[in-house]
């Protein structure tokens, strides 16, 4: 009874802090360049067979549609969802432990992590970040809940959150595929029960639906144009590889080196002199880029690792927020809760703990090890996909990676306390 009172009291204080400290921002939500695209999508039917053809994943436009494109209502919904999502995640993590002190500590810490500006400031931005982070928290929470007792309805709920997660941001679907791969390896190795196959099949199916949607809508074209312009054209070795793939290299194409696809009046996307290039991108660009990444594993991994600290630190994150948003926690406290320095070394340490857990099959003692290991071992692949997925605003795209790193770090801390 006393524990329940503690949970309710701490959660109530947490919710009040979230609402009162961010109340001004609720009435001054921030819209960015891509917001107009989401609003445009939200004015057309979304929940239909056409959802696969939308030029953005459907979840955020659907929220805009449900709220009548009222940004304040969207901000209120996002804040409420964030509070509920992190409350559930904190509770389910806490409930995974027996010692009372660890229950109380883990519950408080996880709630505190969600107050870090890198995660908390997005509730008032009319983009996908807030929903992506909140649904990620709900997805992790549903996985922990499922591990506490397998039931069909729990599997369904977990897959629903996985589906919503994948259709909030395209890169999220790749994370599901990574989770499926890890579980498949564990099943084949005899470490996990075959009932995990339901999740493997579900995650793979969701990935293919998401990938099909991205292909049908050509959502991948814009970020690939950014990559080609900013990373391939300035790189003679990469340019040679793309030339072998058939990319028409002309003086007009070289003249747009360093430009994003929406810069200079969207020259890359509209210039008639680049029509052959755009046709090549539509037909062969994606496969050529994938081949280039696969054939250059060391340099491409080094490139992502080199940017690890900068992407997670995200120095200018506040520039995206509502002008009325104020940080909730002191920066020194944030640095403890949400790591942003020496991340490659931290990741090595967490990875060693993961392998230790695998060697000991520690999940037999506490199933939470499964969540911690899966989150940890997919951090760098997730970072890799994010960095090589688009050159525009990679720090913003890597927010889920930062959350993944922080949550896995604290899970390992609790499990080894």
N, C-alpha and C positions, 0 to 999 in steps of 0.2 A: 504493500500500500504506500509506504514512504517513497519507494522508488518511482511509483507511478506519479505521485505528487511532484517529485523532482523533475521528471520528464515534462510534465505539463507546465510546471513553473518556468523552467528554462526555455522551453519552446515558446511560451507566451511572451517572455521577456525578449527573446530573439525576434519574434514576429513584430512586436511593438517597436523595437529598435529599427527593423527594416522599414517599417511604414513611416515612422516619425522622421527618421533621418533622410528619407528620400521623398517625402511628401511634395516638396517644391518641384522636384524633377518630374513627378507624375503629371503635373500641369504644364510642363514644358518639354514634351518628348522631342527627341531629335530625329529628323529624317535626313538621310544621306542620298548620294547619287543613285544608288540602286533602288531606293524606296519607291520611286515613281514606277519602276518596272513591276514591282510586287503589287502596287496599287492597281496598275493597268490589268494585271492578270486577275486580280480579285474582283473586277467588274464583270467578268465572264463566268459562265458555269464551270465549276471546278470538279465537283464530285460526279464524274461521268467517265465514260471511256476515254475522253479527251485528256484526262489528267496525265497520261503518259506523254502527251505531246506539248505540255507546258514548257516554256523556256526558262523556268525556274522550278525547283522542287515545290510541291503543292502545299505543304503544311502551313507555312507562314502566310501565303496569299489567302488560304482558306480561313485563317484566323482573322485577317483583315476583312474578309467578306462577312464573316459572322458578326463582326463588330461594326459593320457599316462604314468601314474606312475611318472610324473615329480613333485617332491616335491615342487619346487619353484613355479610352476604354481598353485599347490594346495594351498600353503600359500597365494599367491596373491588373489586367488578366495575367500578363507576364510576371509581374511582381508576386501575385497570389500563387501562381504555379511554381515559381522559384521557392517560395516559402514552404509550400507543401512538399515539393520534391526533395529538398534538402532535409526537411524534418523527417520524412520517411527514411531517407538514406541514413541519417544519423541514428535513428531509432533501431533500424535493422542491423547496422554495424554494431551498435552498443549491445543489442540483444544476443549477439554471437559470442559474448564473453560471459564467464561465470563470476570472477571477482567483482565485487560491488564498485570498488575504486576505479577499475578499468571500464566498467559500464558508464560511470558518470563522466570520466575523463574523455572517453572516445565520443560520447554523445555531444559533449560541449565543444570539442575540437572540430568535429566535422561541421557543426553549425558555424563555427568561427571561420572555417575555411571559405564558406560561401559568402562571407562578408568582405573578402579581399576584393579590391577594386577591379582586378582583371576579370572577375566573375560577376560582381554585383552591379557594375555600372551599365550593363547591357539591357536591363529590363526596360529602360526608357529610350532605347534606340530602335527605330522602326526597321530592323533588319532581322536576320535569322539567328543571330548569336544567342540571344536569351533563350529562345525555344530549344535550340540545339543543346545548350548546357543543361537546361532543366530536364529535358527528356532523357539526356544521357544519365543524369542522376537517378531518374525514375527507372531507367533500364537497368542500371547497376543494382538498384534497390530490389527490383523484381527478380534479378538473378540470385541475390542473397536470400530472398524470401523463398524462391523455388528450392534452393539447396537445403532449406530447413525442413522440407517435406514435399516430396514430389506429388503433384496433383495435376490432372489434365487442365483444369481452369487456370492454374498458375503458369503452365507452359503457354497457354493461349495469351494470357496477359503479358508475359515476357515477350512473346513474338509481336504483339500489338505495339509495345513500346519500341521494339527493334524496328518495326516497319515505319513508325512515325519518326524515329531517329534517322533512318536512312533517307526519308523524304523531307528532311529539314535541310540537310546539306549533302551534296553528292559524295563528298569524301567520307562521310559517316558510313556509307554502305561498304566501303573498302575495309573499314575497321571490323564490321560484322563478318566479312569474309575471312579476315585474319583470325578472329575468335573461332570461327568454324574450323579453320585449318588446325589450330592448336588443339581443339577438342577432338578432332578426328585422329590426330597423332596420339593423343592420350588414350583414346578408345582402342586403337590398334595396338598400342603398347600394353594394354591391360590395366592402365592406371585409373581409367574412368569407366563407370558402368555404361552399358550399351544404350541405356535410356537417354543419354546425352545426344544420341543420334537424332532425336526429334529436333533438338536445337540446331544441330549441324545442318540438317536438311532445310529447316526453316530459315536460317541465316543465309544459306546459299541461294535459296529461292528468292529471298528479299533482295539480295545483291543483284541477281540477274534481272529482276523486274526494274530495279533502280537503274542498272546499266542500260537496259533496253530503253527506258524512258529518256536517259541522257542521249542515246544514239538517235532515237526518233525525233527528239526536239533539237538535236545538234547543240546541246548546252555546252559541250566540250570545245566547240570551235573557238569561242571568244578567249578562254584561258590559253588555248594552244597557240593562238595568234600572238598573245602576249609573250609566251615562252619563246617562240621562234624569233620574234623581233628583238627581245632583250637578252636572250642567252644563246641562241643558235647562230644568228647572223654575225654577232661579234666574235664567234669562236670558229677559226678556220678549220679545225679538225672536225667539229660537229657539222659545219657547213658542207664540207666535203662528203660526209656520210649522207646528208639530206639530198645532196646533188645526185648521188648514186641512186637514191630512192626515187629520183625523178622530179624533185622540186625545181621549178624553173627559176634559176637565179639570174635576175636582170638588174640593170642599174636602178630601175624604179623600186625594186624590192630592197636593194641594199640601201636606198635613200631613206627607208623608214626604220633603219636600225635604231633600236633604243626606244621606239615609240610604242606606247600601249595601244590596243586596238581601238580605244575610244578617244585617242588624242589626235590633234591636228584635223578636226572635223571628221574623225573616224576614217582617216585616209586609208588605212590598211583594209577596212571593210567596204569602202565605197569607190576608191580610185579605179576607173576603168582599166588603167594600165596594169593593174594587179589581178585582173579577172582570172587569168590562167592559174596564177598562184592560189587564189581562193578555191578554184575547182580542184586543184591538186590537194589542198588541205582537206576538203570535204571527202575526197575519195581515198587518199592515201596518207594524210598527215598523221592521224592517230596511230596507225600501225607502224609508220616509220619512226615516230617518236618513241613508241614502246620498244621497238627493236634497238634504238640507240641507247635507251636507258639500260636494257638488259645486256647489251654488248659492252657497256662501260660501267660495270658495277662498282669498282673501287672509286673512280673519280666522282661518280654521282652520289655515292654514300658519303664521301669526304665533304662534298659540297653541302649536303644536308647537315652533317655533324658540325661543320664550321659555323653554321647559322643557328645552331641549337640555342645557345644562350640568348642571342639577340631576339630570336622569334618568341621565346617564352617571356623574356624580360619586357618586351613590347613597350619601349620607352614612351611612345606617344599615344598610349592607349586612351588617355583622358581626352585627347582631341576628338574622339568619336562620340563622347558622352553628351548628355543634355547639359546645357550651360548652367543649369540649376543643381546638377548632381554634386554632392559633397562626399568625399571619402569617409567611410564609417570607422575604419581602424587606422591607428598610427602606422606609418610605413615600416617602422622597426618590428612591429608585431606581424605585419603582413609578410615580411621576409622570413620569419620563422614558420608561418603557416603555409606559405606558397613559395617554393624554391625558385629562384631565378638566376643564381650564380653557380658556377662550377658544375653545370648540369651533366656534362659527359661523365665526370667522376661519380656523381650521384647515381647516374643510370647504371654504371658498372657495378656499384655497390648493391643496388636493388636487384640487378640481374643475378649477381652471385647469390643473393638471398633466395631468389626464385629457384635457382638450380639446387640450392640446399633443400628447399622445400620439396622439390621434385624427388631428389635423392631419398629423403626421409619419408616421402608420401605423407607430408604433414597434414593434408586435407582429411586424412582418416581421423585425426584428432579434432580438427576444426575446419569445416568446409569453406570457411572464409578464405583459406589459403588459395583455393581455386580462383576466386575473384582477383586476389592480389597478384597471383602469378600471371593470369591472363592479361590483366591491365598492364603489368610491367613489361612483359615480353612483346607487347605490341606497340610500346611507346615509340621506339625508333622507326619501325615500319610505318607507323602512322605519321610521324614527322616527315619521313621520306616522301610519302604520297602527297602530303600537304605542300612541302617545299617544291617538289617537281610538278605539282598540279597547276600552279599559276604563279606568275612573278608579281602580280598585283596584290598588294596587301597580304603577304604571306603570314605576317604576325597575327593579323585578325583571324585568318583561316586556321591558325594553330592554337586557338584558345582551348579547343577540346583536348589537345595534346597536353597543354599546361595543367588543365583540370585532371587529366588522367595521371600525370606525373605526381601531382600533389596528393590525390586520393590514394594511389598505390603506395607512396612513401609513408603515409600515415597508417595505412593498413598493416604494412610490415612492422612499423613501430609498435602498434598495438599487439600484433601477433607474437612479437618477441619480447614484450614487456614482462 
